[in-house]
Amino acid sequence: MIERSVNWLAGRLHAESALRKALRKAFPDHWSFMLGEIALYCFLILVATGVFLGVPFDPSDARVVYRGPYAPLAGTSISAAYASILHISFDVRAGLLVRQMHHWAALLFTIAIVVHMMRIFFTGAFRKPREINWMVGLTLFVLALATGFTGYSLPDDLLSGTGLKITEGIVLSIPLVGPLLAQAIFGGPFPNGVFESRLFFVHVVLLPLAIFAAIGAHLTILWAQKHSQFPGPRRTEHNVVGSPLWPNYALKSTGLLCAVAAVLALLGGCVQINPVWIYGPYEAWQAAAPAQPDWFVGWLEGALRIGPGPFWSAVVAPLAGFLFWYAYPFFEAALIKDHRAHQLLDRPRAAPLRTALGTAVFSFVAVLFCAGSDDLQAYVFHTPVERLVIVYRCLLVIVPAALGFTAYRLCRELNERTDALHHVLLTRGASGGYEERPLIR
Amino acid sequence: MLGSAAFITAYVKNAGAAWEGIGAGVALAGLSAFALIYAQRFVRPQEVVDEIAAAAAPVSARDLDLADERVSRRTALHRLAAAAVGALACAALVPLRSFAPARRRAAANGWAPGVRVVREDGTPIKAHDVDVGSATTIFPQHMRGDAGAQATLLRVEPSLLALPPERATWTPLGCIAYSRVCTHVGCPVALYRAASQQLFCPCHQSTFDVVRAATPVSGPAERPLPQLPLVIDREGYLAASGGFSGPVGPG
């Protein structure tokens, strides 16, 4: 049956030979190669659950009186958007499940992208010829952050409204163009009764389309360039060794898709996330404390708390950081004068400077992320938050420097130790004798 | 299949998110296990090798030529085309202006001499009804709930106040009001530490000293909160005697 339908399709597209080749395409077996797939599958689940949520959601700032089953808000005047979120959570069957799955999937999506990017960075997979795909991937990360934040902002609850107000403040902090830009983005000082529908359009149409296009480009380039691979027997700079797409790899990947969906269904069903009815509706003169955003903007929140003014900590610094990462493949190639194409991946220890840099930058962002919840820590540890700010400012310098240095030393020592070992491949010939060949590391 | 059945049952019986999630999760986990075990047990492990093709000859300048040799002054033509494309791109950007409203409302907020101070529910406030140590959200009488006009009304011992001399008359009976919009990134400065007379922003922990004209004492804010000059009107209610002492909010 499968054979007949495949041939029916291929025959009409004149694609028999291309298809036969595609089915035999080599996919290297290494656990770290599934990280990007997890992100891809999260996106599929986000689209599916998002379509379900888009139907009952009402992206409107109009005021309505709440008459639903959630007693603490009965009779209060709230926005139609917030009311429809309550409707989805309490009245629509499976609405809460899908809403929570959507939110968990967004968190897992961004986590998977970050860990996938770390894999790419630390193994040098961004090197020639894959610089373009590194930049497409970074763009995907930026789009994922934007989509996550706009989605988090849609319910018009107290937490998300405050987040939007902060975003407006950040835009306003840009010299000269800030006020006009804020006007153009928000359509007048926020809250203003027109922004919710803009936000909805951006979250459900613009950004998903952009992500869809970028994933298309990411995978097309990947397909054309073929996977990189770790060194090993028969693996060279000019080939890819792995299991064929069909059936080995396709089955495993389907298993992964179902596993991701299963985890998200269990999380969505059993672990509460973003209970907006507890936060209450957004009112411009109210704020929740302690308050933290979703994890993927936590570093920005931390930068706002311990950094200099919002223009420097939330506009210039992130922009400079992302530009640096976009340029990094070219920067590294120029620095070590390596312009060859690479098919084999590095172990992190093989490039101590790159590994040290990655460790330092990642720990820098991690410190900012922790600083983003300093109010909660002040509460738990009974410490004045002002003291925590000073502590975090010191840690922001000390931790990346110390960890970067440690990573560098560790790589060097691991290299020295393995260099001292004599790597050979012993093969026994037909005559019974042994042959010794150096092993490519 | 058991999981799918459980999911459908949970959905039909409206058993709540947990049971629906468990049903769907079990169904998907079963399918996942099936695919993985099938791949492990019933599929022959195979290794295939794809060769990476060597780079082909690069595109030559000839391949990229637009016009043939007969045309002289080709560069001039190309520049003209580039200029036209650039002009069109600029023209296409101009309509973005439509996203911003025509008039800027930001400057106007409802405070003016004689405008009465009201609470969130619209009730006016008598000066001696304000307790020392309390904090009240206030609005101009006819702009209740306005995000830009919102202010916090406090009362402190008049002897503690250390305001600039021109603001000496702004605090009848020690009643003092500041804009509630943080000068950092615009959150409502919603918390009041009465013991130390400090306003505290819950978003990024900017702290403002109430008795010293709301100068920032810690946290990321750099500008003081604008003060609202208060008077007691003829009926004994609090009213503004002017607008805020400076621009409201961030920027």
Interface residues (C-beta under 8 A of the other chain):
Chain A: R24 K25 A26 R93 A94 L96 L97 Q100 M101 T162 K165 I166 E168 G169 I170 L172 S173 G178 P179 L180 Q183 A184 I185 G187 G188 P189 F190 P191 K226 R234 H238 N239 V240 V241 G242 S243 P244 P247 N248 L251 K252 T254 G255 L256 L257 C258 A259 A261 A262 V263 A265 L266 L267 G268 G269 C270 E283 A284 W285 Q286 A287 A288 A289 P290 A291 E301 L304 R305 I306 G307 P308 G309 P310 S313 A314 Q343 D374 D375 V385 E386 V389
Chain B: Y11 N14 G16 A17 A18 W19 E20 G21 I22 A24 G25 V26 A27 L28 A29 L31 S32 A33 F34 A35 L36 Y38 A39 V43 P45 Q46 E47 V48 V49 D50 E51 I52 A54 L96 R97 F99 A100 P101 R104 R105 A106 E120 T137 G145 D146 A147 G148 Q150 R180 C182 H184 V185 G186 C187 P188 A190 L191 C201 P202 C203 H204 Q205 T207 S218 G219 P220 E222 G249 P250 G251
